[in-house]
Amino acid sequence: METFELPTGLQNRMIHRIEKDGVHRSEDQLVEESPLEIRLKYGARGQQRQQPIAVTMRTPGDDVELALGFLFTEAIIGKIQNVIETRHRPVQNLVTITLDPELRIDLSRMDRHFYTTSSCGVCGKGSLEMVESVSCYFPRPGLPQLEVETLAAMPQQLQRAQSLFAATGGIHAAALFDPMGKLLVLREDVGRHNAVDKLIGCALQKNKLPLRDQVLVLSGRIGFELVQKATMAGIPMIAAVGAPSSLAVELAEANDITLIGFLRDHRMNVYCGMERIITMME
């Protein structure tokens, strides 16, 4: 019998499917969720040490991007030049990031329990003060500007590009679009914050930060931690098919980010930053 290798991030499982005509045994595809340990190698030459930074539940794939994006949005690194080497061991579910020996870091300020779930990117933070990191990048006032029709077309493009969601129906997506509505890059993960970290890690690797001319589009709701990550990357506009939380709106407004929720069926709610949206209405 001919066999086919599943794409990264998918697993097959035999299930009982109950339908009107009875019970059937069939195969179903599940999105994979497994732990990834992120380690840092840092310190002056000859005095380097390794330390686990976090264990996050993620969907395998783009693990180095995820690790880099996590380190950037946690303000441990500020540019790709801070990284000397990345080492990925997929079988061990491990990524080790070696930092520039000249880079001075203070890991004690994070006060983490070194564990994040796939649903929450800020679990384990030691204090509320540590949740709101300080970004070096700020959006340009009133820019970029996008037409309503351009924004309205983004969710459909997002859905068409979600290969893992099409197979499983159980995964989040985050994508970057340009002001003309072109999809630039998309990442999927069982954790919505992981998907955003993968995007930011991808941009960091290519030395494309800050992302001041791009729109972050999300397949689900908008939580505080997603706005925080966008803030760190200088993203000026966030749009999602789901709802934002009150704290997400407050953080977006404080950082001059346009925040759009319920972007579907050619409708949207603009919670702040309306000046970046072009309408045909008086």
Secondary structure as GFF3:
##gff-version 3
##sequence-region A 1 282
A	DSSP	beta_strand	10	19	.	.	.	ID=ss1
A	DSSP	beta_strand	22	31	.	.	.	ID=ss2
A	DSSP	beta_strand	34	42	.	.	.	ID=ss3
A	DSSP	beta_strand	49	58	.	.	.	ID=ss4
A	DSSP	alpha_helix	63	73	.	.	.	ID=ss5
A	DSSP	three_ten_helix	80	82	.	.	.	ID=ss6
A	DSSP	beta_strand	83	89	.	.	.	ID=ss7
A	DSSP	beta_strand	94	99	.	.	.	ID=ss8
A	DSSP	three_ten_helix	107	109	.	.	.	ID=ss9
A	DSSP	three_ten_helix	128	130	.	.	.	ID=ss10
A	DSSP	beta_strand	146	147	.	.	.	ID=ss11
A	DSSP	alpha_helix	148	152	.	.	.	ID=ss12
A	DSSP	alpha_helix	154	161	.	.	.	ID=ss13
A	DSSP	alpha_helix	163	168	.	.	.	ID=ss14
A	DSSP	beta_strand	172	177	.	.	.	ID=ss15
A	DSSP	beta_strand	183	189	.	.	.	ID=ss16
A	DSSP	alpha_helix	192	205	.	.	.	ID=ss17
A	DSSP	beta_strand	215	218	.	.	.	ID=ss18
A	DSSP	alpha_helix	224	232	.	.	.	ID=ss19
A	DSSP	beta_strand	237	240	.	.	.	ID=ss20
A	DSSP	alpha_helix	246	254	.	.	.	ID=ss21
A	DSSP	beta_strand	258	264	.	.	.	ID=ss22
A	DSSP	beta_strand	267	272	.	.	.	ID=ss23
A	DSSP	three_ten_helix	274	276	.	.	.	ID=ss24
A	DSSP	beta_strand	277	278	.	.	.	ID=ss25
###
